[in-house]
Amino acid sequence: MSTKAAPVTNAFSVEEIRAQFPILKELIHGKPLVYFDNAATSQKPRRVIKAESAYYATINANVHRGVHTLSTKATEAQEAAREIIRRHINAKHVHEVIFTSGTTASMNLAAFSLGQLLLKKGDEVLISGMEHHANIVPWQMACERHGAKLKVIPVTDSGEWDLKPQRRSDATDSATSFSAERTRILAISHVSNTLGTINPVKKLIAEAKKLGIITVVDGAQAIAHLDIDVQDLGCDLYAFSGHKAYGPTGTGVLYGREELLERMPPWQGGGEMIDTVTFEKTTYAKLPFKFEAGTPHIAGIIGLGEAIRWMEDYDKASMAAHEHILLEHATKELLTVDGLRIIGTAKNKVGVISFVIEGVHHYDLGTLLDQQGIAVRTGHHCTQPLMERFSVSGTTRASFACFNTVEEVEVMVGATRKAVKMLR
Ligand code: 7TS
């Protein structure tokens, strides 16, 4: 497929980028693949695939265990990835970067451990109405364990946080108020996976901090599109998945501020997270290993380090600028489809566009688009409460990455128009 999008900056050429993704040469039902499901998982550049397979081919061994050469090399490669990630998110210390299997695991760690440390009967955890289930259910479980309550920031019609009730000193709706006495934890997404909204996390974190509230950010949809500086954000914990940022599946990170991580109890017990074990008592390893029980996904972590270096080579801001062009084009063109409504119309968005079409079920549309080689996600996107907020059972979602083109957007819009005619 030829690519029509002009390079956005000198540092960025979509043609050059596309050439690095082997999967983009695949045909789906005989048609060139148009991959618009990057919010579910992004595709991987050759460099990442090679880094992962090179580990297995040349230095495969367990980490932090053997004195033998391979184990040393594997350990060095894994720890080099930790430093790449530290630098990328501007954490102060390398031991503030904990490897997990993904955002879901990071959030379960955070909710379990912070629950043990902070929550007691009558306390509150505040999340927002646009959270992914991974940033709802672990907190619900923690609240159940400790007798705390889950409170929710409402979402406006455009798909943004409605912070007015929180700000009012005379807030009558206690369901949405920040309370110095009761709120212990604020857990919010940086970017909504369903709406694409970029949330003003820094501002809310600053307000929470004034009240001594611990802040946790779900950065799953931010890491591939925004420059992340955890010190500038001021958050206590920040979670993301490697596979949504051009890295391997089964990898993730939980960043934590040293002083808080020191106080947090471990989530999982087992090998590697201990200092000494007797049948009577176990003492735990230093950070970050206290939170990394068992053998990690070493190959994946090395691949994640390479994915981060790859993104840095191409400059995230240039990628985001390109994706914004795709978003604007898709928004304008899709709105010309009869009966189409976009869910999520915030001013500040990443390249995610969710829509519903009158008289057309999202599942049927997704199936017909697939016949044309176009991969989109359909359904509730693991945000069922948000679907309820917008009174829809699901949406069709196109989510862009730096390798997508304006021409691909046109292919999708054309195929959507055709599908609507068939389905009505
Ligand atoms: N939080 C957000 C905001 C997400 O978008 C996702 C995954 C997760 C947490 C969980 O990440 P995981 O890597 O542990 O699965 N979101 C999506 C999605 O939008 N479509 O498929 C997965």
Boltz pocket constraint, residues with backbone or C-beta under 6 A from the ligand:
constraints:
  - pocket:
      binder: B
      contacts: [[A, 39], [A, 40], [A, 41], [A, 101], [A, 102], [A, 103], [A, 104], [A, 105], [A, 132], [A, 134], [A, 135], [A, 189], [A, 191], [A, 192], [A, 193], [A, 194], [A, 218], [A, 220], [A, 221], [A, 241], [A, 251], [A, 377], [A, 381], [A, 382]]
      max_distance: 6.0
